[in-house]
Amino acid sequence: MAFKSIVLTIAIMAVLSSISHAFDPSPLQDFCVAVDDAKSAVFVNGKFCKDPKDVTADDFFKSDLNIPGNTSNQLGSAVTAVNVNNLPGLNTLGISLARIDYASYGLNPPHTHPRGTEFLVVLEGTLYVGFVLSNPGPNMKNKLFTKILHAGDVFVFPIGLIHFQFNVGKTKAVAFAGLSSQNPGVITIANAVFGSDPPINDDVLAKAFQVDKKVVDYLQSQFWWDNN
Ligand SMILES: *[C@@H]1O[C@H](CO)[C@@H](O)[C@H](O)[C@H]1NC(C)=O
């Protein structure tokens, strides 16, 4: 009886630990180059796999990340993402990256990646970065961690947490980010809350943000630029 319950406990723990580690599943083969044609493919992890006979080096290749993104927008930032959607060889491998350009005082606004932890490497410029912890409990505040980063500095944004980067310098800034998912996703907080289509009922947002409905209506009438 005792033995059985130990076996059961171990089995349950094994299942739970595999679930808790399953952001992207571990690859089950050398690669699974994503392809849109379902007929010539095997379904794995949201994308089909290209027939390995047809795979070439170009399936694992992307160029032009030396070209700055266009930061002439209201945020003054541009994210150039490299993920499974434009580099098919990443399929099932659990990583992706982004180049982020910032104009002077440009902002990569508060956002989260629902499926990936991010680490950021600053190549040029000075960034004020931060992330906010999830709700700690009744009557406690969400803790904010911030740091000023310079060229060569690295910072980590844990999976799912709201984070931002702000160029506090008078010159442009450039950073690269690595992400622990082939398709980490982005939820830009302001865009999702005030720029959804159709709009969220303004009674909901007025109560949630503890402001007058006019403030909500004003915010909902703005154009929410997506820098991704
Ligand atoms: C950058 O974007 C702005 C605004 O959309 C546009 O006017 C400008 O031509 C773009 N610059 C380049 C180099 O593409």
PDBQT file of the ligand as one rigid body, heavy atoms in Angstrom, charges set to zero:
ROOT
HETATM    1  C1  LIG A 301       9.454  55.694 -41.382  1.00  0.00    +0.000 C 
HETATM    2  O1  LIG A 301       8.081  55.821 -41.063  1.00  0.00    +0.000 OA
HETATM    3  C2  LIG A 301       7.571  57.115 -41.380  1.00  0.00    +0.000 C 
HETATM    4  C3  LIG A 301       6.150  57.176 -40.828  1.00  0.00    +0.000 C 
HETATM    5  O2  LIG A 301       5.399  56.077 -41.267  1.00  0.00    +0.000 OA
HETATM    6  C4  LIG A 301       7.642  57.324 -42.880  1.00  0.00    +0.000 C 
HETATM    7  O3  LIG A 301       7.150  58.608 -43.205  1.00  0.00    +0.000 OA
HETATM    8  C5  LIG A 301       9.089  57.218 -43.328  1.00  0.00    +0.000 C 
HETATM    9  O4  LIG A 301       9.172  57.288 -44.732  1.00  0.00    +0.000 OA
HETATM   10  C6  LIG A 301       9.693  55.896 -42.866  1.00  0.00    +0.000 C 
HETATM   11  N1  LIG A 301      11.126  55.902 -43.143  1.00  0.00    +0.000 N 
HETATM   12  C7  LIG A 301      11.729  54.914 -43.784  1.00  0.00    +0.000 C 
HETATM   13  C8  LIG A 301      13.200  55.043 -43.941  1.00  0.00    +0.000 C 
HETATM   14  O5  LIG A 301      11.122  53.944 -44.189  1.00  0.00    +0.000 OA
ENDROOT
TORSDOF 0
